[in-house]
Amino acid sequence: ETGINAEYGISSFCPGNVWTKVNFKGQLPPLEGHSVIKSNNKVFIFSRGSFIILDLETLQKTISHAPDALALSNATFMTSVLFNEKIFISGGYGEEQTSSQLVCFNTATSEWSLLPTTGNHAPYLYFHSATLLGKLMVIFGGCERSMFLKYSQEVYILDLETMNWINPVVEGSERPSVRSNHSAVVLDPTTILIFGGFFMSEYPRRKVYYNDLWKLSISVSGDKVVWSKLTTTNHISERSGHIAHLFHSSSGPQMVVFGGRTLENQVAVPTDYLHSLDVSSLTWTSHEVIGTPSSFPMPRRNHKSVFHGTKVFIFGGSYVIEDTDGVVFNDCWMLETAPWLYEKTKPIYLKNQIWSTPSKVPTGPPTSSLEDVTTLQMRSAMSLLFNQKEVSDLVITVEEKKIYLVSSDYFTFTFIHFISNRSTIAKSCSLFQKSIFVCHVPFRNGREFLLLSSGDVIHL
């Protein structure tokens, strides 16, 4: 991407899945307990009264401050949702607003407001989740601001058109225990998935981390909710303060989870673990990241993220073991998820500069024709090789931009690994008899995959 300063770490689960460190034009402040929301190509970050706007296309950064009257100057661990170009901010730890009012920022007019609500409003919460389903803001869990620390397991729903709180009827034979710092993702227009979280029990006093998965089904009007506990296989460790995003691949919805705090030998430590859940089969997969320590994010908790196109952008977080002093990050990392869209291919990865095939990766259905090869299989190979400085052996300039190319030797060898039906190898390799270079060139009229051979340009 133009303007992105990248350091690469290749993960073993699919081609092209690369961590990229993103350097905006102007340093970010340390970020923990912040709220992050995306509108179009802009990211809005709220942190202790600071209001940061990041442009994901130009990498420009703008910093201002919320009006003092909104009582956000010390607020942390609030949540936000975007509805009709307006960002609604709920809760937070710090200066307390009236919980019957909601802070609102209009992204179209850049105006702040404090909106009154009607009905039985949610208590003032922090470490909770807020998720948008249609016009409904659905709040779950978190900690209540009171004389004594109180964890919640309640569901609160606000109609953002009428600004009226709805008291839903809760159904289901069981429901999640009280928790905070969990993740919540939208599965479909009426369903939310809740994963993980944390609870501090008083008697006996101990820290409890969760790795359970729950489905929350909500009626269109919001007057009824149903809890269902989902049983997964290949369980991953308990965690809180992680991020989760859901996207759709060729095999169905996938939920990716990164980082968070977990217990290791009864010590709470932040992690850099990357996992994905196949929502259709409810099977977890853990992914090892290969590279130098500087080529992927450090372990962290309480980071926040947005999903933009096929990319996950992660902002800030902290590294703290138990309750000791630690470090708060001011960085941004990008994770590309596009290769998940081509799961019918056989992934390869780069380890010690040698191409190899993971031992436990499904190869997918056999390729039936050369046409299948040149569409699905080739795109997956290209996703790893196109415009990647680390594996290129030729650089050209197109429209004043450097384009990194890969020679036929690299490409042909990689391409073979993507062919499930080996009888098609001879046919496919006939495409590469000449000296061919492949690249992903960003032209003004869009992005195109190209093959350049003897001066000719062949569009794929």
Secondary structure, DSSP 8 states (H G I E B T S, - for coil): -TT-----EEETTSTT-EEEE---BS-----SS-EEEEETTEEEEEETTEEEEEETTT-BEEEEE--GGG--TT-BS-EEEEETTEEEEE--BSS---TTEEEEEETTTTEEEEEE-BSS----EES-EEEEETTEEEEE--EE-SSS-EE---EEEEETTTTEEE--EEESS----S-BS-EEEEEETTEEEEEEEEEEEETTEEEEEEEEEEEEEE-TTSSEEEEEEE--BS-----BS-EEEEEEETTEEEEEEE--EEEETTEEEEB--EEEEETTTTEEEEE-EES-GGGS---BBS-EEEEETTEEEEE--EE-STTS--EE---EEEEE-GGGGGTTS---EEETTEEE--SS----S---SHHHIIIIIHHHHHHHHTT-GGG-SEEEEETTEEEEEB-HHHHHHHHHTT-SSGGGHHHHHGGGSS-EEEEEEEETTEEEEEEEETTEEEE-
